[in-house]
Amino acid sequence: MKKETRSDVLIIGGGLAGLTQAAVLGRAGVDVTIIDREPPSAHLNAAYDGRTTAISFASHRVLQAAGVWDVMTKDCCPILDIRVADGTAPQFLHFATDEDANGEPFGWIIENRLLRKYLFENLRGIKNVTHLAPVEISGFTNTPASAGVTLKDGRALTAPLLIGADGRHSATRKHLGIGVKEWSYGQAAIVCNVAHDLDHENVALEHFLPAGPFAVLPMTDDENGNHRSSVVWTVEEKDVAKIIKLSPEKFDARLQELFGDQLGSVEAVSRPMSYPLGLMHADSYTGPRTALMAEAAHVIHPIAGQGLNLSMRDIAVLSELVVNHLKLGLDTGTPKLLADYENWRRVDTLLMAGFTDVLNRLFSNNMQSVALARDLGIGIVDKIPTLKGFFARQAMGIGGTAPKIIRGLPL
Ligand SMILES: Cc1cc2nc3c(=O)[nH]c(=O)nc-3n(C[C@H](O)[C@H](O)[C@H](O)COP(=O)(O)OP(=O)(O)OC[C@H]3O[C@@H](n4cnc5c(N)ncnc54)[C@H](O)[C@@H]3O)c2cc1C
């Protein structure tokens, strides 16, 4: 007979979202099992993920609730100033923390590799979280009282609530037969870290070029005191291979053209990696005793650096609902809880997906009439404090109806 392990919550997928979800629930006293098909060592390899993440103000509260924020701050670079420019046009949209964010950072930049490392270490210190990786799922199970998986090694894992955090090709979503709306942008993001002569002064820059945005995000200095930034350079998909294959000298020369002389001489200090860009939205975020979250439910364009930040809000909401139910001794896999989760999260996600989609279409475009309209738009937003405040709050993740964790309250 198969050995069955029952938890309060079973999480499929230990990426950035799943690991954070497990930690927030675990720290709140919930019994969690989280599984991944790959070992942590594979995820910590430099070739696994060359990106950085812009963590919003709201997401830092979720990472605080996960118990990981204090140890990771030394590798987080605060963003104190955001400048948005349309190619070479003179209009500049400028957000400064003292004017637009009450002196709080708009967010922080950290390497994904380091964020994963801290999340893995953090999980090891939470006794009521069991992390199984690598394991392979052989099938999904459902009874009136539980959802679960069977593993290739014969074990069975069950819980009243299963959370699918298994990424954009989610097996959990496919098992539930939930369809998606999706399209490709015909673009890819080339990412790498660069060292440069001059201090970035905590400024994040976004230049909208015809092929897509070119973003420069401030990083902490390296151990030798070299100034660093990370680059997210959106190009047409057809151009990716030839850019990635450039010699290091030619790649640096191309970067220098894009940077201009604002940060002095620049040099790539990590291998450039590329990510195809598209939008995906699940038709439903829930099924019997199951909630989909993060990229299992939604994938958006990184133009505003909001993909994982949206997922952090999924985590805050789901954690609040689960903990509230457990405190009252209620079942955590009920249709009511799942409907509350979906209702709370769907509008925010659709708004952000729509916002990033429109922004990308508007700016990755060379038509004269569109260029004029967006330059006017940038000029207008820059002059109207309430509009600027709205955009600043969205970037910080504190617009809309915030769950407890994001308001800084305990669960
Ligand atoms: C260029 C770029 C820049 C970005 N910048 C930002 C940014 O600045 N800010 C921001 O907020 N977001 C950003 N994002 C988005 C962010 O990187 C993603 O949202 C995030 O990495 C996705 O994490 P996830 O945990 O949802 O999914 P994944 O990282 O895909 O994790 C899914 C996990 O599930 C596991 N898994 C899959 N299938 C199975 C299975 N069958 N069994 C067991 N395990 C399974 C996988 O091994 C993996 O560990 C960016 C995205 C891109 C492309």
The ligand as an ORCA input file, in Angstrom:
! r2SCAN-3c Opt
* xyz 0 1
  C      12.987     39.223    -18.631
  C      12.073     39.137    -17.437
  C      12.220     40.044    -16.404
  C      11.361     40.005    -15.302
  N      11.498     40.948    -14.330
  C      10.630     40.976    -13.309
  C      10.699     42.000    -12.314
  O      11.558     42.867    -12.346
  N       9.770     41.994    -11.306
  C       8.802     41.048    -11.241
  O       7.973     41.119    -10.326
  N       8.718     40.047    -12.146
  C       9.604     39.983    -13.177
  N       9.532     38.973    -14.095
  C       8.581     37.873    -13.888
  C       9.142     36.797    -12.941
  O      10.476     36.488    -13.272
  C       8.299     35.535    -12.997
  O       6.964     35.882    -12.723
  C       8.741     34.512    -11.966
  O      10.090     34.160    -12.113
  C       7.899     33.252    -12.123
  O       8.009     32.495    -10.959
  P       7.006     31.275    -10.691
  O       7.422     30.706     -9.387
  O       5.593     31.685    -10.906
  O       7.292     30.251    -11.894
  P       8.570     29.367    -12.243
  O       9.820     30.089    -11.966
  O       8.341     28.858    -13.617
  O       8.490     28.165    -11.200
  C       7.711     27.027    -11.407
  C       8.338     25.890    -10.626
  O       7.503     24.739    -10.760
  C       8.304     23.613    -11.004
  N       7.499     22.647    -11.757
  C       6.976     22.799    -12.986
  N       6.279     21.703    -13.334
  C       6.362     20.843    -12.287
  C       5.860     19.532    -12.038
  N       5.131     18.882    -12.946
  N       6.149     18.954    -10.860
  C       6.887     19.596     -9.925
  N       7.402     20.836    -10.103
  C       7.123     21.446    -11.273
  C       9.510     24.142    -11.786
  O      10.635     23.299    -11.670
  C       9.728     25.506    -11.144
  O      10.596     25.431    -10.039
  C      10.362     39.001    -15.221
  C      10.216     38.072    -16.256
  C      11.051     38.140    -17.363
  C      10.850     37.150    -18.487
*
